[in-house]
Amino acid sequence: MIVARVFVVLSAVALAAAVAAAQETGQQAAQDGVRSRVAEALAAIDEKRIEADVRTLVGFGTRHVLSRTDSDTEGTGAARKWLRAQFEQLAAGCDGRLLVSTQTEKVPCRRSGMPPEVEVVNVVATLRGTSDPERIYVVGGHYDSRNGDGADGVGVAPGAVDDASGTALVLEACRVLSRRALPATILFVAYDGEEQGLLGSQAHAAALAAADAKVDGMITCDIVGNTRGMDGERYDGHVRCFSYAPVGNDSFGRSLARAVTYAARTHVPEFAVKLIFRGDRYGRGGDHRSFFDRGYPAVRLTEPREDFSRQHQNLTERDGKPYGDLPDYADFAYTANVARVVVATLAELASAPPPPLVGTAQLARDAYDTQLVFELPAGVNDFEFVWRETTEPDWTHVVPAAQAEVRRANSGRNLATLRGVCLDDVVVGVRTIGGDGSRSRVATPPEPERFLQRPRGEGEEGGR
């Protein structure tokens, strides 16, 4: 009888091990699936096309918001016509999945020397999702340019790196991804009026918010073409990722930023993403701010070291040094690497299920374990937990769902226990996993309200 019992126990252990091994094998096979598809997309990115697009945009002379609109070869009007034609050419081979439009609005302008109201025209290519089209990701670059005089709508303003580089990146990302069916929707946008106060992106973000659009992430690519610093050093191994966080370190924007680093590590390991825990460069702004202000997750990608002799400069020479944002000073191989990060991120997020909804987290009362309450999107069964020390910039630990204790309630809520993870010292989160191994953004529990407020006032008590 004892032998029989031991045999039963050993059989159960062996069965559990076999099931775990089968699950691990299945997950690895799925992950290999998404990796191979992303690898195919990344291999299609062409730095020569990016260079050609940048040089074409520079060839319009200026793309200032006040420049001429009555020409096919000069000014902002010619630039936006060309951009729309490029997107429409891509749409012709997409079986109706890629729709091209323009958003034209007259908006207030508060910049010195500018009229109180200007017209902006955003060029938008919408790659409609196949099964979850209401979930939206946005990638943008601004096609307008300026020289040393922000109100000069006539003088030459090539804007090769700022921001023909980002606009060309968006075009290349559209070329690569529009040939692929993705569950969620992606908007590829060339924004107008960024140099005059984020005018085009503000109009676009406002229109999306008015339509109650479910934007799960926005990436702006602005100044992503220069690798030679003002110190003479070359910086071409990484891109900076800026993200706003109104309170704490785990806002939606920071969640999106860490999704960018995950995509880069997974799909573009030879090129790094550096997390910068600041909304933008010191005292400056970009189009992602317009989306952050509407409550959408948003990040900015920018080269490591900007050369200010190129940005917002008239074409001239001083003391033997050239000034002006010309394509001859750009590094198109670098822009192509940033494009690979963007394409990998969009392909990963748009393929994955929506992120879960994390309700509360607490430390168990009888052990140093973390308990999480969360809900999964309808039809989603696979997920994983992540955590990191509060002082770590990125996720350092992954706990598969099978290795956690999860109780599922009829209400749709789940209670998970992460053994040995002390919530006092760490940040925890959950992300969903698609059938192909793709990962969503990480969702984290909200910080307790008391830790997000002003310092404790008179009459408030400390302790738990």
Buried (B, 14 or more C-beta within 10 A) or exposed (E): EEEEEEEEEEEEEEEEEEEEEEBEEEBEEBBEBBBEBBEEBBEBBBBEBBBBBBBBBBBBBBBBBBBBBEBEEBBBBBBBBBBBEBBBEBBEEBEEBBBBEBBEBEBEBEBEEBEEEBBBBBBBBBBBBBEBBEBBBBBBBBBBBBBBBBBBBBBBBBBBBBBBBBBBBBBBBBBBBBBBBBBBBBBBBBBBBBBBBBBBBBBBBBBBBEEEBBBBBBBBBBBBBBBBBEEEEBBBEBBBBBBBBEEBBBBBBBBBBBBBBBBBBBBBEEBBBBBBEEBBBEEEBBBBBBBBBBEBBBBBBBBBBBBEBBBBBEBEEEEEEBBBBBBEBBBBEBBBBBBBBBBBBBBBBBBBBBBBBBBEBBBBEEEEBBBBBBBBBEEBEBBBBBBBEEEEBBBEBEBBBEEBEBEEEEEEBBBBBBEEBBBEEBBBBBBBBBBBBBBBBBBBBBBEEEEEEEEEEEEEEEEE
